Amino acid sequence: MGQSIEDLAAFVARTRWDDIPPPVQRHAKLVLLDTLGVMLAGSVQPDVAALRARLAAGGPATAYGQGWPGADARTAGLLNGIAGRSIELCEGHRLVSTQAAMQVVPGLLAVGEAVGAAGRELLVALVLGYEVAGRLCGAFTARALAHQNGQATLLAAVAASMRMLGADAAHVSLAMRIATTLIVTPSYTNAVAGATTLNVAGGMSSFAAALVPELVESGFAAQPDAIEESLGQLVGAGFRAEGLADGLGESWHITRNYFRLYACCNPIHPALDALAAVLADLRPAPEVVDRIDIATYRFASVMRNPDPPNYFASKYSLPHAAAALVARGAASHATLDAAAVHDPVIAALRRRVHVVEDPTMSAVAPRLRPARVTVTLTDGRSRMHEVESHRGDFHQPFTEAELSTKFRELAGGVLTAQGAVEVERSVADAERWASVAELVALMRRHGR
């Protein structure tokens, strides 16, 4: 096994909450709050609720959502991970392809509740799991069509769970190597096709976070070079271990994340920011918009299906999100709902949105994620606005007040208004939880 991976495992095993700088600690609690809100909002999706009714058959962990049924930790992690993935509002890493928190947090909450882990241990595991995710994904070359769900970050979810359970470095390493046999390879094509099976791949990371510690305790073994072989030759197209452990503890990947306020795939966001600026100037009624021309970087430009087949696919359609922003004045979770897909005003506008790749913009991505939007009205007036990157990026972070508002809106589907406030306050002091079960008890008390 490579020394860099062993050094990373040792860092996970030895790092304590007090070793993490206070600004990083505070940011970790924002990530936890945001991820929890997205999970709660996703729990009311029809397919998620139906699966919860089928699988949650009692146990020491909780499947989040109406009724708050008990489940074993594996099932709870899977269900809550699927819920969080289902509405395309989870955070992600700014510089590498991973939605780390949504693949790490559900498993930590499920395992933590089942074993009575303290809040401080959950938080440090979240920070370290995110660190592993950022480093593995930075060293990993995914195959062209492979979505990041259930891939390298699955190993990070397992490492985080082992850390919360107090494992030593050798067992963290063993667990990550065992977990390579559980990696899945979902296709990005699922997204534009509206195939919600993609969300199951996201939930599998949390399933693995609960399963693999049991495999370790049961005496399962793994080959020494399992991570290098799996990520470099099997599910991936390359893995560079050199430098994987450089600078551990000097900077923290969790602080390199982005949050979302637009309820759609992140590459679409810069164009929506530019469009919002034009709309604020022109204030057009939908019927007087003749065309919307969008130039952006390659990855965003391919998300241009004007006829998304369902709610999930609409999250990956730039014409749809742009049309909804014009017609409804926002692209939030409330406005980009299932009804928007069939709204005749939005459907008509989608046909007037034209998306192209600008090679000069592709050349600077992902360091920058540019977009240029021109809106032309039927009376001939036209306005253009260009952005270098979306809001929520390094130089334009969302305020804590904006993230608080987002949480309360998302949690409102399953918590009372007062309950959302109480949960937010509790997460702000999560390092004081004697057990993760305190969070669940609070949500149960305030559930709708």
C-alpha positions in Angstrom: 0.0 0.0 0.0 1.2 3.5 -0.7 2.8 5.5 2.1 0.7 8.6 1.1 -2.5 6.7 1.8 -1.2 5.4 5.1 -0.2 9.0 6.1 -3.7 10.2 5.2 -5.2 7.4 7.3 -3.0 8.3 10.2 -4.0 11.9 10.0 -7.7 10.9 10.1 -7.1 8.7 13.1 -5.1 11.1 15.2 -6.7 14.5 14.5 -8.9 15.8 17.3 -11.5 18.6 17.3 -9.1 21.0 19.1 -6.6 20.5 16.3 -8.9 22.1 13.8 -8.8 25.9 13.6 -11.9 27.7 15.0 -12.9 29.2 11.6 -12.8 25.7 10.1 -14.9 24.4 13.0 -17.5 27.1 12.4 -17.6 26.4 8.7 -18.1 22.7 9.3 -21.2 23.4 11.3 -22.6 25.5 8.4 -21.9 22.5 6.1 -23.7 20.2 8.5 -26.7 22.6 8.7 -27.0 23.1 5.0 -26.7 19.3 4.3 -29.3 18.5 7.0 -31.8 21.0 5.4 -31.3 19.5 2.0 -31.9 16.0 3.4 -35.1 17.1 5.1 -36.4 18.7 2.0 -35.6 15.7 -0.1 -37.4 13.4 2.3 -40.8 14.5 1.0 -40.1 13.5 -2.6 -42.6 10.8 -3.6 -40.0 8.1 -4.6 -38.0 8.8 -1.5 -41.0 8.6 0.8 -42.2 5.4 -0.9 -38.8 3.8 -0.4 -38.6 4.9 3.2 -42.0 3.2 3.8 -40.7 0.0 2.3 -37.2 -0.2 4.0 -37.4 1.5 7.3 -38.5 -1.4 9.5 -37.2 -0.3 12.9 -33.7 0.0 14.4 -31.4 2.3 16.4 -31.1 5.0 13.7 -33.7 7.2 12.1 -34.9 7.7 8.5 -35.6 11.4 8.3 -39.0 12.5 7.2 -42.6 12.4 8.2 -43.1 9.7 10.8 -39.4 9.5 11.6 -39.3 5.7 11.4 -36.4 3.8 12.9 -34.0 1.8 10.8 -30.7 0.1 11.0 -27.8 2.4 10.4 -27.1 1.1 6.9 -30.7 1.7 5.8 -31.0 5.0 7.5 -27.8 6.3 5.9 -28.9 5.0 2.5 -32.4 6.6 2.7 -31.2 9.9 4.0 -28.4 10.1 1.4 -30.9 9.4 -1.4 -33.2 12.1 0.0 -30.4 14.6 0.1 -29.4 13.9 -3.5 -32.9 14.1 -4.9 -33.4 17.9 -5.1 -30.0 19.0 -6.4 -29.3 21.6 -3.7 -26.4 20.0 -1.8 -23.1 21.7 -1.5 -19.9 20.6 -3.3 -16.2 21.2 -3.7 -15.2 24.2 -5.6 -12.0 22.7 -7.2 -12.6 19.0 -7.6 -15.7 17.0 -8.6 -17.3 15.8 -5.4 -20.5 16.5 -3.4 -18.6 15.4 -0.3 -20.9 16.5 2.5 -24.0 14.7 1.1 -22.0 11.5 0.8 -20.4 11.8 4.2 -23.0 13.4 6.6 -26.0 10.9 6.2 -23.8 8.0 7.2 -22.2 9.8 10.1 -25.6 10.8 11.4 -26.9 7.3 11.1 -23.9 5.6 12.6 -23.6 8.3 15.3 -27.1 7.9 16.4 -26.9 4.1 16.5 -23.7 4.1 18.7 -24.4 7.3 20.7 -21.5 9.2 19.3 -20.9 12.7 20.7 -21.4 15.8 18.5 -17.8 16.7 18.7 -16.8 13.3 17.3 -19.3 13.7 14.4 -18.0 17.1 13.5 -14.3 16.2 13.5 -15.2 13.1 11.4 -17.1 15.4 8.9 -14.0 17.7 8.6 -11.7 14.7 8.1 -14.0 12.9 5.7 -14.2 16.0 3.6 -10.4 16.2 3.7 -10.1 12.7 2.4 -12.7 13.4 -0.3 -10.9 16.5 -1.5 -7.5 14.8 -1.6 -8.7 11.5 -3.2 -10.8 13.3 -5.8 -7.9 15.6 -6.6 -5.7 12.6 -7.3 -8.4 10.6 -9.1 -9.1 10.7 -12.8 -12.7 9.7 -13.3 -13.9 8.1 -16.5 -15.5 10.5 -18.9 -19.2 9.6 -18.2 -18.8 8.6 -14.6 -20.7 10.7 -12.0 -18.8 11.3 -8.7 -21.6 9.8 -6.6 -20.4 6.6 -4.9 -16.9 6.9 -6.3 -13.8 8.2 -4.5 -15.9 10.0 -1.9 -17.4 6.6 -0.8 -14.0 5.8 0.6 -14.0 9.2 2.4 -17.4 8.4 3.9 -16.0 5.1 5.2 -12.9 6.9 6.6 -15.1 9.4 8.4 -17.2 6.7 9.9 -14.2 4.8 11.2 -12.8 8.1 12.7 -16.0 8.7 14.5 -15.9 5.2 15.9 -12.4 5.8 17.2 -10.4 3.5 14.9 -6.7 3.6 14.7 -4.7 4.4 11.5 -4.3 0.7 10.5 -8.1 0.1 10.7 -8.9 3.4 8.9 -6.6 2.3 6.1 -8.1 -1.3 6.0 -11.7 0.1 5.9 -10.9 2.3 3.0 -9.3 -0.6 1.1 -12.2 -2.9 1.8 -14.6 -0.2 0.6 -13.1 -0.2 -2.9 -15.1 -3.3 -3.6 -18.3 -1.3 -3.0 -17.6 1.6 -5.3 -20.3 2.1 -8.0 -20.0 3.8 -11.4 -23.2 5.8 -12.2 -23.4 7.7 -15.5 -23.8 11.4 -15.9 -26.3 10.5 -18.6 -28.7 9.7 -15.7 -29.0 13.3 -14.9 -30.2 14.7 -18.2 -32.4 11.6 -18.8 -34.2 12.2 -15.5 -33.1 8.9 -14.1 -33.4 9.2 -10.4 -31.4 6.0 -9.9 -28.4 8.4 -9.9 -29.5 9.4 -6.3 -29.1 5.8 -5.1 -25.4 6.0 -6.0 -25.1 9.0 -3.7 -26.8 7.1 -0.9 -24.5 4.2 -1.3 -21.6 6.1 0.2 -23.6 6.4 3.5 -24.6 2.7 3.3 -20.9 1.8 3.0 -20.1 4.1 6.0 -22.3 1.9 8.1 -21.5 -1.5 6.5 -17.7 -1.4 6.2 -16.9 -0.9 10.0 -18.9 -4.1 10.5 -16.8 -5.9 7.8 -13.6 -4.7 9.5 -14.8 -6.0 12.9 -15.8 -9.3 11.3 -12.2 -9.9 10.1 -12.5 -9.1 6.4 -9.3 -8.4 4.6 -8.3 -6.3 1.6 -5.4 -6.2 -0.8 -2.6 -3.7 0.0 -2.9 -1.6 -3.2 -6.7 -1.8 -3.4 -7.2 2.0 -3.6 -4.5 2.6 -6.2 -5.8 -0.3 -8.4 -9.5 0.6 -8.0 -9.3 4.3 -8.6 -6.4 4.1 -11.1 -7.4 1.1 -13.3 -10.9 -0.2 -12.5 -13.6 2.4 -11.8 -11.2 5.3 -12.7 -8.8 6.2 -15.5 -5.9 7.2 -13.3 -4.8 7.8 -9.7 -1.7 9.8 -8.6 -0.8 9.1 -5.0 2.2 11.4 -5.0 1.6 14.5 -2.8 -1.7 13.0 -1.5 -0.7 13.7 2.1 1.3 17.0 1.5 0.3 19.8 3.8 -2.1 17.9 6.0 -3.4 20.2 8.7 -2.2 23.4 7.0 -5.3 23.9 4.9 -8.7 22.3 4.9 -10.7 21.1 1.9 -14.1 21.7 3.7 -13.4 25.5 3.4 -13.1 25.2 -0.4 -16.7 24.3 -0.8 -19.6 26.1 -2.4 -23.2 26.3 -1.3 -26.2 26.5 -3.5 -29.3 28.7 -3.4 -30.4 27.9 -7.0 -32.1 24.5 -7.0 -30.3 23.2 -10.1 -26.9 21.8 -11.1 -24.1 24.0 -10.1 -22.6 24.6 -13.6 -25.8 26.4 -14.5 -25.5 29.0 -11.7 -23.2 31.5 -13.4 -25.6 31.9 -16.3 -28.5 32.4 -13.9 -26.5 35.1 -12.0 -25.9 36.9 -15.3 -29.5 36.5 -16.4 -30.8 37.8 -13.0 -28.7 41.0 -13.5 -30.2 41.6 -17.0 -33.7 40.9 -15.7 -33.2 43.4 -12.8 -32.4 46.0 -15.5 -35.1 45.2 -18.1 -37.9 43.8 -15.8 -39.6 42.2 -18.8 -42.8 40.2 -18.8 -42.3 36.7 -20.1 -44.3 37.3 -23.2 -42.0 40.1 -24.4 -38.8 38.1 -24.2 -37.9 37.3 -27.8 -34.7 35.2 -27.1 -32.1 34.6 -24.4 -28.6 33.8 -25.7 -26.2 32.2 -23.2 -22.5 31.6 -23.7 -20.7 29.6 -21.1 -18.0 27.0 -20.5 -18.3 23.5 -21.9 -19.6 21.5 -19.0 -22.4 24.0 -18.4 -23.2 24.4 -22.1 -24.1 20.7 -22.6 -27.0 21.1 -20.1 -29.3 22.6 -22.7 -32.2 20.2 -23.2 -35.3 22.5 -23.7 -37.7 19.6 -22.9 -36.6 17.9 -19.7 -38.7 14.8 -19.3 -39.4 15.1 -15.5 -38.6 17.1 -12.3 -35.2 15.5 -11.8 -34.1 16.1 -15.4 -35.2 19.8 -15.1 -32.4 20.3 -12.5 -29.9 19.8 -15.4 -31.6 22.0 -18.0 -30.2 25.5 -18.3 -33.1 26.5 -20.6 -35.6 25.4 -18.0 -33.9 27.1 -15.1 -33.5 30.3 -17.1 -37.1 30.2 -18.2 -38.3 29.7 -14.6 -36.2 32.6 -13.5 -37.9 34.8 -16.0 -41.4 33.5 -15.4 -41.3 33.1 -11.6 -38.7 35.6 -10.6 -36.5 33.0 -8.8 -34.8 29.6 -9.3 -35.2 28.4 -5.7 -36.5 25.1 -4.4 -40.0 26.5 -4.2 -40.0 27.9 -7.8 -38.1 25.1 -9.5 -40.7 22.6 -8.4 -42.3 19.7 -10.2 -45.1 21.9 -11.5 -42.6 24.1 -13.3 -41.8 21.4 -15.7 -45.3 21.5 -17.1 -46.0 25.3 -16.7 -47.0 26.4 -20.2 -45.3 29.8 -19.8 -42.0 28.3 -18.7 -42.3 25.6 -21.5 -42.7 28.3 -24.1 -39.8 30.3 -22.8 -37.5 27.3 -22.8 -37.7 27.3 -26.6 -36.3 30.8 -26.7 -33.2 30.1 -24.7 -30.1 29.3 -26.8 -27.0 27.9 -25.2 -23.5 27.7 -26.7 -20.0 26.9 -25.5 -17.5 29.7 -25.5 -14.0 28.1 -25.8 -12.3 31.0 -24.1 -14.6 30.4 -21.1 -13.9 26.6 -21.2 -10.1 27.4 -21.1 -10.4 29.0 -17.6 -12.7 26.5 -16.0 -12.8 25.2 -13.3 -10.6 28.0 -11.8 -13.3 30.4 -13.1 -16.8 29.4 -14.3 -17.9 32.2 -16.7 -21.1 32.9 -18.4 -22.5 35.7 -20.7 -26.2 36.3 -21.1 -28.0 38.5 -23.7 -31.7 39.1 -23.5 -33.5 40.5 -26.5 -37.0 41.8 -26.2 -39.7 41.8 -28.9 -39.4 45.6 -29.2 -35.7 45.3 -30.1 -34.2 46.3 -26.8 -31.3 44.1 -25.7 -29.1 43.9 -22.6 -26.0 41.8 -21.9 -24.3 40.8 -18.7 -21.2 38.7 -18.1 -19.9 37.0 -14.9 -16.6 35.3 -14.1 -18.1 32.8 -11.7 -21.3 32.3 -9.7 -22.2 33.7 -6.4 -21.2 31.4 -3.6 -17.7 31.1 -5.1 -14.6 32.1 -3.2 -14.9 35.8 -3.9 -18.7 36.0 -3.5 -19.6 33.8 -0.6 -23.2 33.6 0.6 -23.8 35.1 4.0 -24.7 33.0 7.0 -28.1 34.8 7.0 -28.7 33.6 3.5 -27.8 30.0 4.4 -30.0 30.2 7.5 -32.9 31.3 5.3 -32.3 28.4 3.0 -32.2 25.9 5.8 -35.5 27.2 7.3 -37.3 27.1 4.0 -36.1 23.5 3.2 -36.7 22.2 6.7 -40.2 23.7 6.7 -41.6 20.7 4.8 -41.1 18.4 7.8 -40.4 20.7 10.8 -42.5 23.5 12.3 -41.2 27.0 11.9 -40.1 27.0 15.5 -38.6 23.6 15.1 -36.4 24.7 12.2 -35.1 27.6 14.4 -34.4 25.2 17.3 -32.6 22.8 15.1 -30.5 25.5 13.6 -29.5 26.7 17.1 -28.7 23.2 18.1 -26.4 22.6 15.1 -24.6 25.8 15.9 -23.6 24.1 19.2 -23.3 20.6 17.8 -19.9 20.1 19.5 -21.8 20.1 22.8 -24.2 17.2 21.9 -23.6 14.3 24.3 -25.0 12.1 21.5 -26.2 12.6 18.0 -29.5 11.3 19.2 -30.2 14.8 20.7 -30.6 16.1 17.2 -33.1 13.4 16.2 -35.1 13.9 19.4 -35.3 17.6 18.7 -36.5 17.0 15.2 -39.1 14.5 16.3 -40.5 16.9 18.9 -40.9 19.6 16.2 -42.0 17.4 13.3 -45.1 18.3 11.3 
